Amino acid sequence: MPVIDPGATAWLLISTALVLLMTPGLALFYGGMVRSTGVLNMIMMSFVSIALVTVAWLVVGYSLIFGDDIGGGLIGGLEHLGMAGIDPTTVEGQVPEILFATFQLTFAILTAALISGAIADRAKFSAWIIFVPIWALAVYAPVAHWVWNADGWIARLGALDYAGGLVVEIVSGASGLALALVVGPRLGFKSDAMRPHNLPLVLLGVGLLWFGWFGFNAGSALAADGTAAAVFLNTLVAGCTGMLGWLVVEQIRDGHPTTFGAASGVVAGLVAITPSCGTVNTLGAIAIGTIAGVVCSFAVGWKFRFGYDDSLDVVGVHLVGGIVGTILIGLLATEIMTGGPTGLLYGGGFAQLGKQLLAVIVVGLYAFGVTYMLGKLIDRIVGFRVSREDETSGIDLALHAESAYEHGVLGHGPSAGGQGNSVFPWMHEGPRQGHIDLEPKQKASDVE
């Protein structure tokens, strides 16, 4: 009979709290990146995701993911409908199953909240409320079952995803791209400057995200042991090298490293190490973080080239970073970390690399396709985008009857569509700092 390990349980309790904290951290991160007339709406989209996903999870989400497989590795059954059979006495590994279920819930919450960054400043809050729980069951639950249920087809294939490169990062990035295409670009996309309105808020959000990410990755060990310690270090290392990689690109390309670039690089490194933190050694973590910081610093500019308005670069950071980290497992996985499979550079051949590539392609296409259809359906029924007038005047007042800055400090005047009449008008001249709405080879000095 399985026995609950007090140390593992204590660590998972802490990790669950850390991962839940990531969603408020994301709210602040996203909130600082948008215009001041939409900051409350941006924060609310993250906070309401906590409630919506939790309800969907308790009703049927957990069962669809971790219930007994009933569809050839595609979906779980309904034996845990309404959390039936889950109580303090049931055990998952070394921890209470009710705690394991709560830990996994926090991953689902964050994944849904991440998508909101792709449609910032222009989405109806009512449409978002409809979208989130349906998406959690139609997109997140099947993919999580494929990857994290032992009977899921990707798990049986042997593709590796330690903490969510496929399930969280690629799913949120591909879904964000689909929803951005459904909603369409912001007014003034490519022509108006859209600076982050509060960089200190962005950095605070990143700090909370990084702090929570230790629970996200090291907590996935489900034990307080050497593996958790190695994963913890890998997470720290990749965040550091991701930041350094991004800053080097900014210095060479733009002539100045920015605080926004530092924050973005940290997130890129953390995203990429998420799937690989439990499969690579410290040297691999250094390489993955650096590569992600460099690649993502260029990928965020693709939206200008291809014309999709991914407002806060969910695609450029989470989709691309998730792909980088997941594929590099096929090159850098070590036996001492995986307990078996090894990457190409450690004598494992091409087999693991092929499995990783297949999983990336299928998960990305599934998440994009289902999200696009769901977004289109909601758009047809209730409309997914606010009116032109509400977008121009600011969606905080239009949707929530509130304003983050009562006296307009660091704010934007309604007559300029959120672009002028600030107490500090110089903040709205030229392109944004960092990566948002700044094409890769464009310097601020060239515009200002």
LUMLO-125250 format. One record per residue: y, x, z of N, C-alpha, C, O, CB in turn. Coordinates in pm, whole numbers, plus 50000, padded with zeros to 5 digits. Last residue first. Glycine has a CB too. Example, Ala and Ser with C-alpha at 12.3 -4.5 7.8 and 13.67 -1.06 7.14 Angstrom:
497755128550708498945136750714500035129050787501145134150804499405140850572/494315131950780495505123050780496705132050780496685142450846495535113150905/
This chain:
558265127746686559475126346768560585135146716561675135246773559185129746914/556385136346504556895122746500558215121546572559155115146524555885113146559/555815162646550555975158646411556585144746399557205141446298554635159146340/555405164146819556655169546769556905165446625558055164746581556675184646782/552815155046850553905146446894555235151046836556095142846805553985146147048/550805160946559551455165546682552575156046719553205149946633551985179946665/547745152846419549165149146430549725153846563549165150746668549355133946415/545105154946384545905166446344547385163846356548195171846309545575170446204/543965130146488543555143446535544475154746503544655163646586542265146646480/546435105446578545465110646484545205125346515546095132346563545945108746339/546605086146849547175098646799546145104946708545095109446754547565108346916/545575064546990546505062246880547245074946837548395074246794547495051746918/544655084147256544855070447214545945069647107547095073447131545205061647333/544465110647343543765106647222544085092747174543805089647058542325107747245/547505124647458546055124747461545465119647333545895123547224545555116547577/550245101547427549675114247468548155113247463547595102247464550165118247609/551135082347137550655083747274550195097947301549815105347210549515073947301/553965090646928552585086746954552235088347100552945094947176551635094846870/557435078946967556385087846920555015082946961554885072247021556615101746973/558715064447254559045070947129557895080247091557435088247172560375078847140/558565053647500557985046047390558355051847256558325044747154558405031747398/559915067247690558465066847703557795060147586556575060747572558065059847831/562585063747653561985075447590560475075347600559805082647527562535087847653/563305041847812562945039547671562325051547605561585049847508564155035547594/562905032248104562795045748049562385044847902561215046847871561765054148130/563095005448127564035013148205564065027548154565095034248161563675012648355/562604992747795562114997847923563275004247998564285008047939560965007947903/562934982847541563664976847651563134980947786563224973347882563624962147639/559674982847372561004988047405561604981347527560904974947606561934986247289/557194972347321557484985647270558844990947314559135002747292557404985647122/556334946247353555804956347443556144970347401555454979747442554324954947454/557724933447156556274933447151555664943847241554614949647210555814935447011/560384932847206559894943547119558394944147115557824954247074560434956847164/560924913147383561494911947250560964922247153561094920747032562974912847257/559824919947629559134910247545559674909847404558934906447312559224896747606/559784954847717560474942247701559784932947605559204937547508561854944547655/557654970947941558064969247803558704955547789558194945747843556864970947705/557884993348226557414981848149557984981648011558684990747968557754969148219/558765010948413557655015448328557135004148241556035005248187556535021048413/560024982848568559904997348574558625001448503557544996248531559915002248720/560324955348577560284961748446560174976848449560214983148344561484958148371/560124943048816561474946548772561474954548644562504960148605562184954148879/557364938748850558304927548861559664930648803560314921848746558454923549005/554664947148701555904954048739557034943848735557584940848630556194966048643/552624929648638552324941148723553584947648778553574953048888551504951448647/552874894648653553374907048593553104918448690553334917148810554894905948560/551304863448569551644874248660552184886048582551974887348461550424878348744/549884844348424551134840448491551554850648596552104847048701550984826748556/547744850548268547544850748412548774846648493548724845648616547114864448454/548464848347999547124844348040546964843048191546134835248238546124854247989/551204855247978550674844247899549334839147954549094827147957550504848647754/551544877648142552254865148173551624853248102551514842448159553734866348135/549734895048006549654892648151550324879348188549734871048258550304904148228/550314898247737549274888647773549134886447924548484876847966547954893247718/553364898147567552584904047675551584894147732551954883147771553494909147784/554674890947337555424890247463554684896747579555304900447679555734875747497/552664895147143553964901747132554704902147265555284912347301554814894747028/550594878847224550354893147211551674900847207551774911747263549534896047085/551854854047210551404859047339551144874047334551444881247430550124851747383/552334852346933553454851947027553054857647163553804865247224553954837547043/549794852446825550704863446792551864864046892552304874846931551244861646648/547324842747071548284840046964549184852146941549304860947027549124827746996/544244860947130545434853647172546364851447053546204857646948546164861247285/540954856347002542214863747006543354854947052543424843147018542524869746869/538764840946978538644852647065539974859747083540104868247172537624862247008/537924806946970538894817046933538834828747029538844826647151540304811246929/535934788747018537114788147106538214797847064539334797147117536704791047248/534224790246783534244778646872535554777846952536214767346953533054779146968/534604814246650534644801846573534814789646664535474779946627533364800446490/534304832546857535584831846787535714818846709536794812946703535734843646692/531614828646917532634825147016534004823746951534774814846987532684835647128/530534838546675530264824846719531314820346820531844809246809528864823846781/531434865146670531844855846564531644841346607532494832846579531044858546436/530094875146895531554874946890532074865146786533034857846811532074888746861/527424872446810527894865146927529414864146928529964853546957527414871847055/527434890046590527124875746571527614867446688528164856546669525624873746552/528074914046723528944908946615528704893946594529654886246581528684916746483/525914916746897527264914946951528194909246845529014900546874527814928147004/523824920646716523814908846802525204906146860525624894646870522794910546916/524684945046586524394932746513524464920346599525104910546561523034933646451/525024964446793526124960846703525874947146640526754938546640526294971546593/522464965146910523624961546991524794957146902525464947346933524054973347078/520904972946684520654960346754521884955946832522304944446822519444961746849/521994997846616522034986946519521814973446588522474963646553520964989046410/521485012646854522845010946802522954999146708523894991346717523285023546732/518665011246871519495005546977520915003046927521494992446955519515014847100/517925024846632517525011046656518405004346761518844993046742516055010446701/519155050646664519435042146548519125027546577519935018746549518635046946427/518055060346906519505059146888519825049346776520685040646792520125072846858/515295060946847515805052146952517305049746938517785038546955515505058047089/515245080546646514805066846618515365057246720515855046546685513275065946615/516125103246789516885098146675516535083646645517415075346621516625106846551/514045106646975515415104047021516265097946909517035088646932516065117047072/511905112046806511875100146894513275096446940513645084746945510965102647016/512725136346693512535124446610512525111646691513085101546649511235125646532/512705152746919513955150446847513855138046761514795130046755514325162546762/509995153546976510915146947070512255143847004512865133547031511125155647193/509025167346742508545154046780509545146846871509885135346846507205155146850/509585193046667510515182646623510165168646674510925159246653510555182446473/508905216246941508815211246805509815200046777510755197946854507425206346778/509175227747192508575214547183508415209047042507855198247025509375205247260/510435251647258509075251947206508415238547187507205237947167508235259847295/513025247647324512135252447430510665251147389509785249947474512385244547560/514305236547113514705250147150513865255947264513985267747296516155250347190/513165210647112512895220047004513205234447045512445243547013513685216246881/512145201147449512955200647329512605211647230511855220847262514405201447365/509205186347596510195197047584510925195847452510405190447355509535210847597/507485165447833508115167447702509155178647705509875180247803508765154547656/506955172448138506065172148022506785175347892506715186647844505395158748011/508815170848333507425169848374506465169348259505295166248277507235157748459/511505174148286510865162048234509465159948288508965148748290510825162348084/512065198748414512855186948445512155174148402512195164148474514215187848377/510225216548316510385215848461511195203648504511045198648615511045228548513/510525214548040509345208648104509535207148254509045197448312508115217048076/513685204647906512805214847963511685208248041511865197648102513605224648053/515585196447617514745192047728513825203247775513255210447693513925179847689/517105203047392517315210647515516455206447633516565212247741518735209547555/516585186947168516745201347151516625208947283516095220047286518085204447088/516395161047252515375165947161515455180847134514505186747083515465158747033/518775158547388517545159247466516425164947379515605172847427517145145247520/520615154347188520445168047236519275169547332518825180747357521705172747302/520595126347164519945134547062519685148747112518635154447082520795135146935/522035118847394520665114047372519925122647271518755125947291520685099547325/524555131247367523695134247481522255130147460521345137147504524225127647602/525465119647121525365134147139524385137447251523475145647233526755140247170/525475092147184524615097347077524385112347093523265117247081525235094446939/527415091847386526045087647415525065092547311523955096647344525975072647424/529665100047240529165108247349527735104747387526935113547416530055106747470/529865077947062529645091447011529095100647120528155108147095530935097246954/530205056647252529175056347147528855070447100527685074447098529635047747029/532295067147422531015062347475529915061947368528795066347394531185048647536/534355077747246533875084747365532485080147405531585088347420534845082747481/534755061647021534905075947009534355083747126533935095247110536325079246991/534365035447127533495040847021533545056147022532505062747022533925035446883/536385032947310535015030947356534035036847255533005042547292534725015847377/539215036247278538235046147232536885045247300536305055247343538775059747251/540905015647326540815026047428539645035547402539155042047494540665019647565/540775000147076542015003047149541925015247241542765024147234542404991247231/539755002946783539065004446911540115009447010540305021447026537825014346900/540294990446503541164992746618540364991946747540314981446812542324982646620/539355006346203538964997246311539805000646435540005012346466537414998446342/539915024545991540665012146004540185002346108540574990646102540685005545878/539045049845934538205038845889538805025145917538275015045872536865039745955/541075066546031540515068845898539785056745844539875053545726539575080745900/541525056946282542625057046186542115058546045542645052645951543605068246218/539085060946403539545047146386540725046346290540915036146223539935041146521/538715088146435538055081546321538575067446298538525062546185536555081146344/539705099646660540615097746548540005090646429540705087346334541125110946503/537615103346831538565092646864539575090246752540245079946751539285096046993/536295126046734535775112746700536755101546730536735091346663534485110246774/537545148046848537795145146707537375130846671538015124346589537045155146618/536645146247105538085148047084538475145846939539615142246910538515161947129/533885145447075534585132947104536085134247085536755124447051534285128447246/533345173047028533055162946926533855150146950534435144546857531555159746925/534225185447272534765189247141534575178147039535525174146972534115202147090/532725172347470534175173147480534815176247347535845170347311534575183747582/530095176747376530635163247382532155163347389532815155447322530065155647501/529875204547407529745198547274530365184547273531075180947179528275197947231/530145206447690531085213047598531075206547461532125203447405530765227847586/527925191647784529285187947820530315193747724531245186847683529595192447961/525795206547668525995192347635527415187847667528045181047587524985183547711/526055232147787526155230347641526465215947604527315213447518524855234647575/525705226148059526915233048013527125230547864528235227247821526825248248041/523135215348050524265206848091525595212948048526495205848004524255204648243/521635238047981521715226747889522865217547921523515212447830520435218947892/521975252448216522485257848090522615246847986523595246447911521575268948038/520585235848395522035237548408522655243148282523745239048244522355246548526/518175216948194518575225648305520095227448306520805221248226517875239448294/517395182048125517845195448086518175203648211518435198148318519065194647992/516705157448227515785163448131516165177748094515345185048037515725155148006/518525143348371517235145548433516225152148341515035152548372516685132648480/520705141548198520865148548326519545151548394519445161248469521725140348418/520715127447961520025140347963520025147248098519425157848113520625149447862/522275104547967520865103447928520055116047954518835115447969520765100147782/524705117048083524015105648143522575104348097521695103048182524765092948111/526035135947941525005140748034524215129248094523155131548151525645149048145/527865120747794526805127947724525695132547818524535132947779527375139847651/529585110747996528845101647909527645108847847526535103547848529765096147798/530655134448096529825126148182528995116248101527835113748133530695118648281/532155143347873531075151447927530125143348014528905145248006531635162848007/533975121847849533075125247739531885133547788530745130947750533835133047630/535355123248095534535111548064533545114647952532385110447959535425099648025/536625148248063535715145848175534775134248143533555135348160536495142948305/538235142647841537165152547831536155151047943534955152447920537745166347833/540065124447947539165120147840537985129647826536855125247802539915119147707/541445140748128540705128948175539675124548072538545121248108541675117448205/542555159347948541655163748056540805152148106539595153548124542475169848173/544175142747795543055149547733542055154347836540845153647814543535161147650/546035135947987545215125347930543995131247860542905125547866546035116747831/547235160148028546495154048138545565143148087544455141348137547455148348244/546825182947750547445171747819546595166847935545385169047939547695160347721/547735213647593546715205647664547395194847745548455197247803545835214747757/549235219147280549445216847423548265209047481547855198947424550765209447448/548705221647011549625231147071549885229247218550665236647277550885230647001/546855207446872548135201046899549165210246963550355207046969547925189246986/544645224946826545045214946728546475210146745547225208946648544115203246734/544435241847051544375247446915544975237746815545725241846726542915250746877/544675223647264545525235447258545575241047116546655244547067545035246147355/542655204747208544065200747211544995212747196545985212147123544375193347341/540375221247233540695214947105542165210847100542845213247000539795202647081/540575227447505540635238147405540985232547268541795238247196539295245647399/540235202047618541515208947633541655220347533542755222847483541675214247774/537535196547557538605188047502539955195247507540725194547411538685174647580/536245216847706536085216047561537185208047496537725212047393534755209847528/537005210247969537445222847910537325222647758538205227647688536635234447966/535705185248001537155186348013537665199047945538645198647871537575186348160/533045193447970533625183547879535135184047880535785183447775533155169547916/532745210048186532765216148052533265206347947533835210447846531365221048015/532885190448396533795201948390533885207648249534985209948198533355212748487/530795173048339532155167948347533185179048335534215177448271532355160548477/528645190948354528995185048225530395178948226531105179548126527975174448187/528615197348632528825207648530529295201548399530255206448339527545215648507/528035172748759529275179948788529615189748675530755190348629529165187448921/525505167748649526605158148630527955164848655528905162648580526435146148724/524015189248738524205187348595525375178048566526125180148471522935181948531/524025183649015524715195448963524985194148814526075197548768523895208048990/522475159949014523815160049072524625171749016525765170048975523745160849227/520055169248915520825159548836522275159148884523195158148803520195145448846/519285185249130519515191248999520345182148910521235186748838518175194348931/519015165449330519975176349347520305182949215521465186049188519435186649444/516965149649227518285143649248519355154449262520465152849212518275134649373/514935168949239515365163449110516755157349122517615159649037514375152949059/514605173049514515125183649430515605178849295516575184049241514095194149411/515595141149666514735152749648515385163149556516565162049523513375148449591/515575111449743516455122149789515665135149785515115139549887517015119349934/515105088749469514595096649581515645106949619516495110649538513245103649544/515875078749231515265069349326514625076649444513715071449509514225060749256/517215090949031515985097549075515185088549169513985090349186516305110949145/519545077249008518455072948921517155080248950516095076348900518825075048777/521385090549160520705079149221519525074449139518605068249193521655067849239/522405108348976521495113449078520765102049150519635103849195522265121849180/523925088848813522905097948760521915102348867520705100548851523575110048700/525405071848987524885067048860523715075648814522645070548781525985066848753/526335088749185525365078349218524665073049096523475070149099526045066949291/528035103549024526975110449097525915100549144524725103749143527565118249217/529875085048936528865089548841527755097548910526635098048859529515098148732/531805081349131530715071649121529575076249034528435072149053531245058849069/533425103649068532815102349201531605092849195530535095949247533845097249303/534245096148813533475108548832532745108148966531575111948974534405120948826/535695072548872534535072348783533645084448805532425083148814534975071648638/537725082649031536775073149089535515072149003534405071149055537415059349104/539015098948840538495104648964537455095649029536425100449077539625107249061/539795079748653538795089748616538175096248739536975098848744539415100348526/541735066048805540545059148758539435068848720538265066448751540885050548640/543615086448836542975080648954541675073648914540655075048980543925070849025/544355089648569543675100548638542995095848766541925100748801544675111548669/545585064548521544455069048439543655079748513542425079148519544955074448302/547695065748700546665055548719545405059148640544285056948687547195041648675/549205086648586548595088448718547495078248747546495081548810549655087648825/549975073248339548985083948339548415087048478547225089748488549595096448281/550765044448227550735050248361549635060848368548485057748400550505039348468/550705035247970551925032348045551945039348180552995040248243552065017348065/549915053147678549455048547809550675046247898551585054547899548465058947875/551755041847385551445051747487550745045347607550945033547636552705058747532/551895034647095551275026847203550795036447311549605038847327550085018247149/554065031246822553595039946931553055031247044553705021547084554735049146982/552995014446523553785014846646553185024746746551965026346754553875001046709/551085018646317552515020246290553365021646417554325029246419553015008446210/548455015446393548765026146298550255028246276550655038546222548105023246166/549134982646493548144993346487548455002646369548684997946257546704987446474/550804960946506551414974046508550434985546507550834997146518552274975246626/548594941046679549834941046604550474954846616550654959746727550804929946653/545234953946675546454949746744547634949146648547644956146547546774959246860/542604942646450543504952646510544694946446581545104935246551543994962046403/539844920246544540844925746454541804935046525541824935446648541614914646388/537614907646653538944904046702540044908846609541084902346596539174909646842/535484919746512535624905146519537044901246553537624892446489534654899246623/535884946746556535934941646419536104926546417536784921146329534674945646344/535514947646831536814951546776536964946546633538054942646592536984966846780/532834940746847533824931146896535224934646845536024925746820533814930847049/531634963846735531414950646676532494940846718533024933446635530044945246715/532504983646915532874984246773532744970646708533634966346634532004994546700/531234974847150532684975547142533184976046999534184969646965533184987447216/528574978447080529074964847104530594964347097531174954847046528594959747241/528515006147066528214998446946528704984046960529204978146864526694998546917/529195011947338529995016847227529775008947099530735005347031529695031247202/527184999447490528574995347508529434999847390530314992347346529145001047639/524875012947384524994998247380526444993847394526894985247318524144991947492/525465039347444525355035247304525475020247291526095015247197524025040047243/525645037047735526685042847652526625038247507527625033647452526595057947657/523335021747838524725019547880525715024347773526535016447726524995026748013/520945028047704521125014847765522575011847797523005000347785520295013847891/521215054847612520895043847521521355030547581522065022847516519385043447492/522025067247851522665070547724522445059847620523365056147547522155083747673/520955062548117521695052348043522415056547917523365049647878522655046748129/519425081148256520315072548334521195063348248522095056948302521195080948420/517435091948078517305092648223518155082448295517675075548385517655106448271/515605086547824516965082547861516985081548013516595071248069517395068947793/513425096047561513895097947699515345093447715516195096247630513755112647740/510645082347389512045086347386512585086347529512235077647609512885076847294/508085072447393508305085347455509715090547443509985101947481507375095147397/507095047647326507315057347220507475071347276507045081047214508545053547137/507275034747570505945038547520506035048547406505155057047391505175026047474/510055031347575509395039047681508015043547635507635055047660509275030647810/510315014847354510935028147351510335037047459510125049047438512485027147369/508934991847440508444999447324509075013347314508415022647268508714991647196/508054988247788508994986847677508604995947560508005006547581510424989947723/506524992848009505854986647896506784984447776506344979247674505254973547937/508305002848195507215011648150506485006148028505895013647951506225013848263/511654996748128510394990848171509264999248113509285002447994510284975748125/513635011247999513385013848141512195006448199511765009548310514585010448219/513735004147721513875018047765513345020347906512675030347931515315022247758/513364976747682512734986347591512655000247651511655007347636513504986847459/515024966547886513574964647893512854974747803511844980547843513194950347852/517514973547784517074979347911515574977847930514914986747983517814972848028/517494956947557517514971547541517044978347670516274987947665518924976447503/517454930547675516374935447589516324950647577515254956647585516504929547452/519934931647837518604929647895517474934347803516594941647850518414915047930/522134935247653521794945147755520344943747803519624953647809522744944047873/521884911647481521964925547432521484935447538520554943047514523394928947390/521544887547615521094888547477521054902847425520274905947335521974880347389/522584890547873521204886047856520674888247715519474890747697521094871347891/525164899747828524314906847924522844903147907521974911547924524764903948067/526194880047657525934893547605524984901147698524084908147651527244901347589/526494859347841525584857747727525204871347670524044873847640526224848947617/528414870048019527054867048066526054865247953524884869147966527074854448150/530674876047827530014885947913528614881847959527674889647938530864888448035/531744853547681531024864347615530144872347711528984875047680531994873647548/533194837547856532024831947787531134843247734529904842347742532474822747671/535164855547932534314849548035533054843447973531974844148032535094838948114/536394860347685535694871247753534734865747859533624870747874536704881047817/537614835847642536554840047551535734851247613534514851747597537154844547416/539514836647848538494826147848537324829847757536164827447791539094812647804/541164857347768540374859147889539254848747894538154851847940541264858048014/541424868347437541534857247531540634859647651539474863647636541174843747462/542744900647353541624891347365541904880347465542544882647568540364898847405/544674920847338544704910147237543594899647251543514890647168544624916147101/544524943447501545844938647463545844926647370546914922347326546594949647398/541344957047401542474956347493543724950747425543954953047307542774970147551/538854959947295539644948247253540864946347342541354935147357538774935547255/537624981647403537724981147256538614969847209539094970147095536344979547195/537454977247676538424986847626538624986447476539674990347426538025000547665/535284960447717536634954647716537674964247662538684959847606537024950447856/532974975247745533274969547613534724964847605535324965247498532334957847583/532744981248017533154991647923533614985947790534554991147729532015001247901/531654958348133533074961148151533574971548052534724970848007533344965848294/528934961148065529724950048010531204953048019531944950547924529404937048085/528344984148216528164984148071528974973048006529634975247904526684982548035/528774976148482529634986248421529534986048269530554987648201529275000048473/526664957148512528074953448531528974963248459529854959148382528424953048681/524374972748477524664961948383526134957748392526764955048290523754949948410/524564989248702524584995048568524974984548465525804986948378523215001248532/524244971248911525524977948897525664984948762526774986348712525714988049009/521544963748882522604954048852523934961048830524684957248740522744943848966/520184985448985520154983348840521234973248797521764974348686518774978448796/520734980749259521144993249193521214991349042522194995148978520175004749228/519394956449293520844957149310521414969549243522464968949179521204957049459/516734964149253517334954049166518854954349173519534952649072516824940049204/516424982149466516274986849328516944977149231517624981349137514784988649292/516654963849675517674974249658517614979949517518654982449456517474985449761/514384948949636515664941849635516814951749620517844948449560515824933649763/512374967249673512644962649538513984955449530514644955949426511534953449490/512934995549881512784981049870513154976249729514144980849672513664973849975/511345025949756512495018549809512225003549801511384999249722513785022149732/509535040849620509675043849762510765035649830511085038049946509965058549780/508475017849396508425032149422508445034849571507485031649642509585039249354/509484989949537509524995949404509585010949423510625016349462510744990649319/508184964049742508554978049725508504982049579507604978049506507634987149807/508984936249953508424941549829509014955249799510174957949828508694931849711/510434928450174509104934250195508484940050069507544947850078508184923950251/512844916250107512874929350174511514935850192511444947750222513524927950307/511964902649779512454901249916512384914949984511894924449923511624890649995/511194885349504511904897549543512474895349683513364887049702513034901149441/510144861049429509214871749460509854884849501509154894549530508344874249344/512854852649221511644848449290510714860449312510534868749223510914837449210/515344854949105514904865549197513674861349278513484866049390516034869349291/515484835848910516174833149034515784842849144515884839549263515894819149078/512404847248796513514838048770514154834148903513484829748996513014825448694/510324864748784511354867148885512594858548861513694862148902511744881948887/508804856748572508204855448705509204857948817508974853948931507054864948718/509374856548304510274849148393509714847848533510104838748607510544835348336/509014888348128508744874248155509704868448255510724874448289507344872548204/510834910347899510034907048016509884892148036510554884247969510634913248139/510504922447561511204915047665510264911947780509044911047761511804902047609/509084940947396510434936447359511194929747472512414931047479510344927147245/506434947247420507404957647452508834953747426509714962247433507104969747375/505254922847348504924935047277505924946247298506224953947207504814932247132/506304903647534506644903447392506354916247319507144920247234508074900147376/506074904647801505404893347736505604893347585505154884247516505894880147794/505904925748084506194924447942505404912847881504204911447906505864937447868/507064914848398505924918848316506204915948169506684905248134504644911548361/510554923548457509374915148469508244920148380508464928848295509714900748435/512774938248406511734944648484510534935748513509614939748584512314949448612/514304921548226514224936148211512984941748279512224949248218515474942748269/514054895048299513914898448158513744913548138513094917748042515124893548080/514624896948575513274893448530513054897348384511984902348349513034878448549/517354902448577516404912048633514994909448583514254918748552516434911648786/518404878348452518534891648393517524901648445516894908648366519904896848419/518344853548576517244856948487517274871348438516264876248387517254847748369/520024851048812519324839648753518124844148672517014839248693520274831448666/521064876248864520294869448967519484857848910518374855148956521204864549078/522444881348622521364890148667520454883048768519224883648758521944902948730/524434861948615523424862248509522204870448551521074866848520524024868048380/525864870048847525244856748839524134856548734523044851648759526314846048807/526674895948768525864893948887525154880448884523964879648915526724894949012/528304891348549527004897948528526104896048648524894894448632527204912948500/530494878348678529744871848571528364878048551527374870948539530524872548442/531484896848871530984883648911530084877548804529024872148836532154874248939/532134919148712531284920648830530664907248867529454906348891532084926348950/533914909048528532574912848481531624914548598530424911748586532634925748399/536244907048665535494894648645534094897548592533184889348609536244885448548/537064934148657536694927848784535884915048764534934912548838537944924848865/537594938648382536564946248452536104939048579534904937848604537084960248489/539594920148335538404919748251537264927748313536094924148298538724925248111/541604927848514540834915648540539564914948456538554909648503541694903448513/542664950148387541974951748515541094939648544539964941148593542984953848628/543804937548166542794947848147541984949848274540754950948270543454961248105/545664920648287544574914948208543454924948191542274921348199545094910348072/547354939948395546614930948483545454924448411544374922948468547534920348540/548414952748164547614960248261546794951048352545644954148382548504969148345/550094943747969548714939347964547824945648069546604944148063548144942147829/552564954647988552514940047980551094934747973550894922647971553294935347860/552194981947974552394976148106552364960948105552174954748209553694980848163/549474990747756550884988247781551064980447911550164973147953551504980547664/546675010647886547285000247803548784999347830549305006347917546624986647828/545855029648070545905033347929546605023147841547085026547733544515035447878/545665018848322546705028648297546885032048151547955036648111546415041048372/543395002548284544694996548313545845006148288546895001948239544734991848454/541295020848251541725012548137543135006948161543955006548069540725001148113/541375030448520541395039448404541895032048280542825036548214539985045248378/541065007148670542285015048683542455024448564543565026048513542265023048814/538504999348578539634990048569540954997548577541874994748500539554979448679/536935020948653537145018348511538345009248490539115011048396535895012248448/536995016248929537555028648874537855027248726538905031648678536595040348895/535624991648942537054992148977537725004948926538885004648885537224991049128/533155004648846533814993848770535274992048812536124991048723533064980648790/532385023749035532785028048901533515017148823534385020048742531575032648824/531445011049258532835015849261533305020149123534515020149098532965027449358/528775008049186529644996249186531105000249186531924993749122529344987449308/527965034449228527985029049092528845016549084529565014548987526555025949044/528235036349508528985045349420529075039649279530135040049216528335059149418/526395017349600527825015549629528685024149537529735019849492528125018949776/524085030049507524435016649458525905013749482526585008349395523565005949526/524085053449658524255054149513524655040749454525455040049361522975059049447/523575043449916524845050349887525105050449737526235047849693524825064749942/521015033349869522085024549919523455030549888524355023749841521925022150072/519685056549798519885046249695520925035949740521645030549657518565039149663/519675070650040520365076349924520645065649819521705065549757519535087649864/518115052950196519495055950234520285061350116521425057250093519525065950350/515685054450056516405041650068517865043850103518755037450047515735032750173/514955080750092515195075849956515995062949959516875060749876513875073749882/514645080250375515615089050310515965084450170517145084150133515075103150304/512585060950419513945058750472514995067450404516105062950378513975061350621/510395047350193510875060250244512325058550291513195055050212510775071350133/507925023050229509355025650207509725038850271509415041450388510225014150265/504785025250071505545026250195507005029650162507265038250078504925036950290/502225006249909503445014449904504225013850034504305003450099504345009849789/498805008550000500005000050000501255008850000501345018050081500014990450123/
